Amino acid sequence: MRLARFPRRRYTPGPTPLERLDRLSAALGGPEIWIKRDDLLGLAAGGNKTRKLEFLVADALATGADTLITVGAPQSNHCRLTLAAAVKEGLKCRLVIEERVPGTYRADASGNNFLYDLMGVDRITVVPLGADLGAAMQAEAAEVAAEGGRAYVIPGGGSNPLGALGYVACAEELLAQSFELGVPFDHMVCASGSAGTHAGLLVGLTLTSSGIPLTGVNVRRPRAEQEGNVHKLAQETAALLGVEAPARDTVVCLDDWVGGGYSIPTDGMVEAVRLLARLEGVLLDPVYTGKAMDGLISLARSGRFRRGERVVFLHTGGSPGLFAYEDVLRTGRR
Ligand SMILES: *Cc1c(COP(=O)(O)O)cnc(C)c1O
C-alpha cells in the first residue's frame, strides 16, 4: 500500500469499531444507520485528530523537533490531542488559541480548556478572530529557536496533505471492515471543518473505487467556500500519494445545519446529542458531530437517505466539549 511509505507513529492499537445503531435506525424508520467510532481513537479522549497526528508527529520527530506548535478555537479538540501527542512523545507544546467568538476564551473554562492545563501545556497565546494565525505560530517558533529549541508547526486541525493521509487510511480501514462484515454502504456522512478529514476520506474512497458517496456537513463555512477548500486539499493529498484526485462534483459540503456560526448551539444539535445519548449511549459533541448528526437525521427524515439504504456516520469525537455546554444541553435553551 502506498501509505506505508510515509513514516507514522501509532496511537491506536487497532481499527476503531464499526457498529450498527439499531435503536436510532428504528426511531428514524428509514435507512439503516451505522457508526464508525473514531471517537475511540487513542490519545487523551480520542477523536479524528489522532489519525492525522500519527503522520504529522512522525514528521516532526524526523526533523528533530522538541516542541509542537498548533492553533485552534478555545474548546479545540485538535489542541487537546496535539498536546497529548506531545506529552506522550516527550515533546513540549505551545498553543495559539483563536478567539473566534469574542469574549469566549476563559482560562478557567471546563472541557478541553481544562485539559490543556491538566496535561501541562507550555504556553497558551490568545489571538482575536482575523489575526494572522500562521504569523502567530511562526512568532512562537522563533521564540523556541531563540531559546535553543526546534519547533514543528502543525496547521489548524492538522489539515494539510500529510495530516489528511490519516483519513485516507481510515477509508481503507472502513472498507476492509465493510468487506469482512459483508455489509456494503450506500452513503457516508462526516463533519466538515478544517477539511482534512473530509478531503482524506474522499481521496481514500475514490482511489479504492468504493462507489460510496460522501456527504460533508459544514460546521462553519458556506457551501461553495467549503467545497473549494475540501477539493483543493483533496487534490494536494492525492498529489502527495501519486494518485488521481477526486472530481470536483464528488465534493459535497452541505451548510444547512451550521446555525448561527461555528460553535454556536442549534436546536437540532441539542436534539441530536440527546437522541444519540438516550438511544445508543453514544456521546456526540456540541460543535461538530452534533451538527453533523442533525444533518444526517434531517436527510433521513426527508427521504434523501431511503428505507433500506445503509448510511455510515463518522464519529469524529469531541465529547470533552460536552462539559463546556452543560447548560444548553440540560435545558435545551440557547
Ligand atoms: C476537528 C473536528 C472535526 C472536523 O474535522 P476537520 O478535519 O477539521 O474537518 C470534526 N469533529 C471533531 C470532534 C473535531 O474535533
The ligand as an SDF file (V2000), in Angstrom:
LIG
                    3D

 15 15  0  0  0  0  0  0  0  0999 V2000
  -11.7600   18.8710   14.0990 C   0  0  0  0  0  0  0  0  0  0  0  0
  -13.0080   18.1010   14.2840 C   0  0  0  0  0  0  0  0  0  0  0  0
  -13.8530   17.8070   13.2060 C   0  0  0  0  0  0  0  0  0  0  0  0
  -13.6280   18.3290   11.8190 C   0  0  0  0  0  0  0  0  0  0  0  0
  -12.5700   17.7120   11.1700 O   0  0  0  0  0  0  0  0  0  0  0  0
  -11.7310   18.5420   10.0990 P   0  0  0  0  0  0  0  0  0  0  0  0
  -10.7000   17.6170    9.6300 O   0  0  0  0  0  0  0  0  0  0  0  0
  -11.2090   19.7400   10.8270 O   0  0  0  0  0  0  0  0  0  0  0  0
  -12.6690   18.9570    9.0280 O   0  0  0  0  0  0  0  0  0  0  0  0
  -14.9610   17.0230   13.4220 C   0  0  0  0  0  0  0  0  0  0  0  0
  -15.2580   16.5670   14.6590 N   0  0  0  0  0  0  0  0  0  0  0  0
  -14.4900   16.8460   15.7230 C   0  0  0  0  0  0  0  0  0  0  0  0
  -14.9160   16.3350   17.0410 C   0  0  0  0  0  0  0  0  0  0  0  0
  -13.3440   17.6250   15.5750 C   0  0  0  0  0  0  0  0  0  0  0  0
  -12.6030   17.9090   16.6450 O   0  0  0  0  0  0  0  0  0  0  0  0
  1  2  1  0
  2  3  1  0
  2 14  2  0
  3  4  1  0
  3 10  2  0
  4  5  1  0
  5  6  1  0
  6  7  2  0
  6  8  1  0
  6  9  1  0
 10 11  1  0
 11 12  2  0
 12 13  1  0
 12 14  1  0
 14 15  1  0
M  END
$$$$
